[in-house]
Amino acid sequence: MSDLGPVAWPPAPIRTERLVLREPEARDRAAVIELLASPEVGTYLGGPQPRDELERAIPGAPSRHPGRFIVDLDGAMIGQITIYRETGHLRQAAGKAELGYLFLPRTWGRGYAAEACAAALDWFAGALPGQPVVLATQTANVRSMRLAAKLGFIEVERFEAYGAEQWFGMWSPAALSH
């Protein structure tokens, strides 16, 4: 990952009907560890990360960096969204802004991910007008593919990586306005 270029960071908290997207704070530590250690969350990401390793790796507040938003519901973290300029974990994404999202399983199915990701994409379109955003997910992750379609991502290709078929899509504010 790398920075987003000429973007003022952090932006003011982004408020939606039910959520706030904001920078990580010390109070988010336990929820971040729970998120990354979750077997359900890790299903399509190579498995959960070991809790003891996360406890050591995140001794205080979760890291803050341009493009990382904590999704807050009623004062508590329920997920995170990232929009980073990708440095090449997938050749298809190299140099492009890539959307990532992780939510605590107890919040799934309530529309929080769609609401939060739409707000993050709106922010991105305002901060870097005309720039597309990419997203990659395993085709087996039906929920993620459904969310990508709902957000307006268009399939570009499918390919094999990390031992599974991957779906790669692109979102463009210009394409959505026509």
For each residue, the residues with C-beta under 8 A, 3 or more apart:
1: 65 67 82 84 85 86 87
2: 84 85 86 87
3: 7 9 65 66 67 85
4: 7 9 66 67 83 84 85 97 127 128
5: 85 128
6: 128
7: 3 4 11 66 127 128
8: 11 127
9: 3 4 66 67
10: 22 23 64 66
11: 7 8 14 123 127
12:
13: 20 21 22
14: 11 20 21 22 69 119 120 123
15: 19 20 21
16: 19 20 21 115 116 118 119
17: 115
18: 73 112 115
19: 15 16 71 72 73 78 112 115 116 119
20: 13 14 15 16 71 72
21: 13 14 15 16 69 70 71 72 81 116 119 120 123
22: 10 13 14 25 69 70 72
23: 10 64 68 69 70
24: 28 32 61 62 63 64 68 70 80
25: 22 28 61 70
26: 29 60 61
27: 77
28: 24 25 31 32 61 62 70 77
29: 26 32 33 58 60 61 62
30: 33 34
31: 28 34 35 76 77 78 104
32: 24 28 29 35 36 54 58 62 77 80
33: 29 30 36 37 51 54 55 58
34: 30 31 37 38 104
35: 31 32 38 41 77 79 80 102 103 104
36: 32 33 41 42 48 49 54 102
37: 33 34 42 48 49 50 51 54
38: 34 35 41 42 48 104 105
39: 42 43 47 48
40: 43 105
41: 35 36 38 45 48 102 103 104 105
42: 36 37 38 39 45 46 47 48 49
43: 39 40 47 141
44: 137 138 140 141 144 164
45: 41 42
46: 42 162
47: 39 42 43
48: 36 37 38 39 41 42
49: 36 37 42 53 54
50: 37 53 54
51: 33 37 54 55
52: 55 56
53: 49 50 56 57
54: 32 33 36 37 49 50 51 57 58
55: 33 51 52 58 59
56: 52 53 59
57: 53 54
58: 29 32 33 54 55 62 63
59: 55 56
60: 26 29
61: 24 25 26 28 29 64
62: 24 28 29 32 58 70
63: 24 58 68
64: 10 23 24 61 68
65: 1 3 68
66: 3 4 7 9 10 84
67: 1 3 4 9 82 83 84 85 97
68: 23 24 63 64 65 80 81 82 84
69: 14 21 22 23 80 81 82 83 116 120
70: 21 22 23 24 25 28 62 77 79 80
71: 19 20 21 77 78 79 80 81 103 112 116
72: 19 20 21 22 75 76 77 78
73: 18 19 76 78 107 112
74:
75: 72
76: 31 72 73
77: 27 28 31 32 35 70 71 72 80
78: 19 31 71 72 73 103 104 107 112
79: 35 70 71 101 102 103 104 107 112 113 116
80: 24 32 35 68 69 70 71 77 101 102
81: 21 68 69 71 99 100 101 116 117 120
82: 1 67 68 69 98 99 100 101
83: 4 67 69 97 98 99 100 120 121 124 133
84: 1 2 4 66 67 68 97 98 100
85: 1 2 3 4 5 67 95 96 97 98
86: 1 2 89 90 93 94 95 96 97 98 134
87: 1 2 94
88: 91 93 94
89: 86 93
90: 86 93 94 136 161 166 168
91: 88 94
92: 134 136 156 157 159 168
93: 86 88 89 90 96 98 134 136 168
94: 86 87 88 90 91
95: 85 86
96: 85 86 93 132 133 134
97: 4 67 83 84 85 86 124 128 131 132 133 134
98: 82 83 84 85 86 93 133 134 135 136
99: 81 82 83 117 120 121 133 134 135 171
100: 81 82 83 84 135
101: 79 80 81 82 113 116 117 147
102: 35 36 41 79 80
103: 35 41 71 78 79 107 108 112 113
104: 31 34 35 38 41 78 79 107 108
105: 38 40 41 108
106:
107: 73 78 79 103 104 110 112
108: 103 104 105 113 143
109:
110: 107
111: 114 115
112: 18 19 71 73 78 79 103 107 115 116
113: 79 101 103 108 116 117 147
114: 111 117 118 147 150 151
115: 16 17 18 19 111 112 118 119
116: 16 19 21 69 71 79 81 101 112 113 119 120
117: 81 99 101 113 114 120 121 147 151
118: 16 114 115 121 122 151
119: 14 16 19 21 115 116 122 123
120: 14 21 69 81 83 99 116 117 123 124
121: 83 99 117 118 124 125 133 151 171 173
122: 118 119 125 126
123: 11 14 21 119 120 126 127
124: 83 97 120 121 127 128 131 133
125: 121 122 128 129 131 173
126: 122 123 129
127: 4 7 8 11 123 124
128: 4 5 6 7 97 124 125 131
129: 125 126 173
130: 172 173 174
131: 97 124 125 128 173
132: 96 97 170 171 172
133: 83 96 97 98 99 121 124 170 171 172
134: 86 92 93 96 97 98 99 156 168 169 170 171
135: 98 99 100 148 153 168 169 170 171
136: 90 92 93 98 166 167 168 169
137: 44 141 144 145 148 166 167
138: 44 141 144 162 164 165 166 167
139: 145 158 164 165 166 167
140: 44 164 165
141: 43 44 137 138 144 145
142: 145 146
143: 108 146 147
144: 44 137 138 141 147 148
145: 137 139 141 142 148 149 167
146: 142 143 149 150
147: 101 113 114 117 143 144 150 151
148: 135 137 144 145 151 153 167 169
149: 145 146 152 153
150: 114 146 147
151: 114 117 118 121 147 148 171
152: 149 171 175 176
153: 135 148 149 169 170 171
154: 169 170 171 175
155: 158 167 168 169
156: 92 134 168 169 170
157: 92 168
158: 139 155 165 166 167 168
159: 92 165 166 168
160: 163 164 165 166
161: 90 164 166
162: 46 138 166
163: 160
164: 44 138 139 140 160 161
165: 138 139 140 158 159 160
166: 90 136 137 138 139 158 159 160 161 162
167: 136 137 138 139 145 148 155 158
168: 90 92 93 134 135 136 155 156 157 158 159
169: 134 135 136 148 153 154 155 156
170: 132 133 134 135 153 154 156
171: 99 121 132 133 134 135 151 152 153 154 175 176
172: 130 132 133 175 176
173: 121 125 129 130 131 176 177
174: 130 177 178
175: 152 154 171 172 178
176: 152 171 172 173
177: 173 174
178: 174 175
